[in-house]
Amino acid sequence: MVKACRHCHYLTTEDQCPVCGSRDLSNEWFDLVIVLDPEKSRIGQQLKISVKGKYAIRVR
């Protein structure tokens, strides 16, 4: 099952977020954005994303 980190919103199947190291993950997340190049992506810049990958827009 895919979980979202409550701190950086990164989507992962692991028990710990590979981006920020947090173990505070949630199964309740909504909407998905995929960032391929964080430096050139306007959405990536607005969401303050520095690592490419899949991110949840909202996390409960």
C-alpha positions as CSV (number, residue, x, y, z in Angstrom):
1,M,0.0,0.0,0.0
2,V,1.3,3.5,-0.9
3,K,1.6,5.9,2.1
4,A,2.3,9.6,2.1
5,C,4.7,11.3,4.4
6,R,3.0,13.9,6.6
7,H,6.0,16.2,6.5
8,C,7.1,16.3,2.9
9,H,4.1,14.5,1.2
10,Y,6.4,12.1,-0.7
11,L,4.6,8.8,-1.6
12,T,6.3,5.6,-0.6
13,T,5.7,1.9,0.0
14,E,8.4,1.8,2.8
15,D,7.9,2.3,6.5
16,Q,10.2,5.4,6.5
17,C,10.2,8.3,4.1
18,P,13.3,8.1,1.8
19,V,13.3,11.9,1.3
20,C,13.1,13.4,4.9
21,G,13.5,10.2,7.0
22,S,10.2,10.7,8.9
23,R,8.2,7.6,10.1
24,D,5.0,9.7,10.3
25,L,3.2,8.3,7.3
26,S,-0.5,8.2,6.4
27,N,-2.7,6.0,4.3
28,E,-5.1,8.9,3.8
29,W,-3.9,11.1,1.0
30,F,-5.5,12.8,-1.9
31,D,-4.4,13.9,-5.4
32,L,-1.1,13.1,-6.9
33,V,1.6,15.2,-8.6
34,I,4.6,13.7,-10.3
35,V,7.7,16.0,-10.4
36,L,10.4,14.9,-12.9
37,D,12.7,18.0,-12.7
38,P,12.1,20.0,-9.4
39,E,14.4,22.9,-10.6
40,K,12.3,23.6,-13.8
41,S,8.9,22.6,-12.5
42,R,6.7,25.5,-11.4
43,I,4.5,23.1,-9.4
44,G,7.7,21.7,-7.8
45,Q,8.9,25.2,-6.9
46,Q,5.5,26.1,-5.4
47,L,5.4,23.0,-3.3
48,K,9.1,23.4,-2.3
49,I,10.0,20.0,-3.7
50,S,13.7,19.3,-4.1
51,V,13.7,15.6,-5.0
52,K,12.0,14.2,-8.1
53,G,9.2,11.7,-7.5
54,K,5.5,11.2,-6.6
55,Y,3.9,13.5,-4.1
56,A,0.5,13.8,-2.5
57,I,-1.3,17.2,-2.6
58,R,-3.2,16.6,0.7
59,V,-2.3,14.3,3.5
60,R,-4.5,13.6,6.6
